Amino acid sequence: FCVADLKAPETPTGYHCKPLTNITADDFVFHGFVAGDTKNTFNAALTSAFVTDFPGVNGLGISAARLDIAEGGSIPMHTHPGATELLIMVKGEITAGFMTTSAVYSKKLKVGDVMVFPQGMLHFQVNSGKGEATAFLSFSSANPGAQLLDLLLFANNLSSDFVAQTTFLDVAQVKKLKTRFGGRG
């Protein structure tokens, strides 16, 4: 094992290892896998146990997260370029899916269901039930990364005309979305 030395810079292969003399049992325990605040744009919260939160997973090819989605909330289209995701339902109901260029794989998930999202696939989760929904996530990387489509498209400083032209949305809609997500241009 190689417990992350978070004071050292991250490298393309992860963090440097803490000296063995500085490692304690606390490096292998994550505290705080509690519900996150869902009062935000997406009405959802992710509590991560990635390498930056949980140094003991450095180099092990695994991490975890807790997903809480308020009624009507969603995790918008996104990818994890560095990991496959496994979702395990523990409360409520989520409609989740991923897509390829030729198909959409979507399913309503209930307590006890498990769904996998292959690495790099554009995918989503929507609370499709009554009340809050909770799932636990496992990733095949200590630092899976995330690319949220909404933020990539509308939280930037590209001109609204250019975004409209490349997405086939009208300029007024692009400006509205840029305002919502903090973009300029």
N, C-alpha and C positions, 0 to 999 in steps of 0.2 A: 504494500500500500504506500501511498504518497499523499499525506495530508497537505492540503494547499497552504502555502505561505502567502496569505492575502496581502501582505505588506510588500511582496515582490511583484514585479510586473507580470501580467499574464502573457504567455507565449502561445504560438499556434497549436501547441500540443497540451496546453493547460498551464497550471501554475507550477512554480518550483516547489519542492518539498520542504516542509518545516524540518528542522533538525530533530532526530528521534528523541533527543533529550528534552525537547519542548512540547512533545505530543502528550495529550492527556485523554482520558476517556470522554471528556466533553467534546473533543473533535469528532467523535463518532455518534453523537446524539444531536438531533435537531429538536429544539423546543419551539412551540408556537404554531403548530399546525391547526390554527383556529380560523373561524370564519373571518373573511375579509370584509371591508366596507364596500357594499354594492351601490352606494349612492354616487354614481358617476355617469358619464355618457352612455356606457354600455349596460348599466345596471348589473355589473358582474365584478367579481374580484378573484384574483389569483394569488394564493399564498405559496411562494416558491421555496423549495428546498434544493436549490441549485448550488453549485460549488461556491458561489459567492456568499451564500447563506449557510452552507453546510460543508466546511472544508474537507471532511472525511470522505466525500464522494469523488474527490479529485483523482482523475486517472482510472476510475472504476467503470466508466461507461454507463452510468446510471444516475438518475436524479428523480425527484418527485415534486408534486405540487397539489394543492387543494384548490378546487374550483367551486365557487359559490355564485349562483346566478339568481337574482331576484325574479319574481314573477314578471314576465314580459321582457326580461333581459336576454342578452346574447353575447357570445364571443364571435365577433365578425370573421369573415374569411381571412385566414392567415396560414402561414406555413412555418415549419420548423426545419430550416435548411440542414441542421446538424443532428436531427434525431427522429426516430419513430416515436409516436405517442400511444400509450395505452390508457384508456379511460375506464374507470370502474365506478358505476353509479351506486351511491349510498343513500340518497334522499331525493324525492321528487321525480320529475320526468324531464328529459332533455331529448330534443330531436337533433341528431348530429349526423354529419356526413362529410365525405370528401369527393373530389371530382378529378377526372382525367380529361383528356381532350375528347374522349368518345363516350364517357359514361359518368353518371352521378350515383354514388353509393350512400344512401341516406336511410336512417332508421330511427324510430322512436324508442328511446331507451328508458327502462324503468329500474327500480332498485334491484341490484344483483346482476344487471347486464354489464358486459364488458365489450368495448369496441376498440379497434386498432386503427390508427391513421399512419400509413406508411410515410417514411421520411420524405420531406419536400412536397408532399401533396397539399394542395389548397383545401382547407377544411374549416368547419364551423360547428358551433354548439348553440342551441336556442332553447331557453326554458319554455317548454310547450305544455306545461301542466299548471296546476293551481299551487300557489305558495312557492317557497324557495326550493331550489334544486342544488344538490351537492354531489360532487364526484371527486375521486382521487385520481391523479394522473401519475404515470410513470413514464420516464423518457430514457432512451438508449444513449444518453450522453449526460455528462456532468453539467454541461452548459448548452442546452438545446437551441438557444436563440429563437427569435420569433420575428416574422415579418407580417405586420397587420396591413392588409390591403387598403383599408380606409385611411389609415395614417400615411401610408406610402403615397396614395393618390392626392390627399387633401390637406395634409399637415406639412406642406412644403412651400417653397417660394417660386415654383414654376408659374408662368403666367396662366391665368384662368382660361384664356383663349387656347393655349397649347394643350392644357389638360382636357378641355372640352373636345378639341379636335381629335385627341388620341383615345378618348373614351366614348365618343358619340353621345355625350351628355350635352345639354344646352348650357351656355355660359352662365346664366342665372342660377341654375342648379349647382354648378361647380362653385360659384362664389358663395352660395349658401352653405355648402359642405365645407369649404375652406374656412368660413367663419366658425362653424361648429367645431372643427378640429384644429384651429389655430394656424391655419396656413395663410400665406400672403400671396399677392400677385394677382 
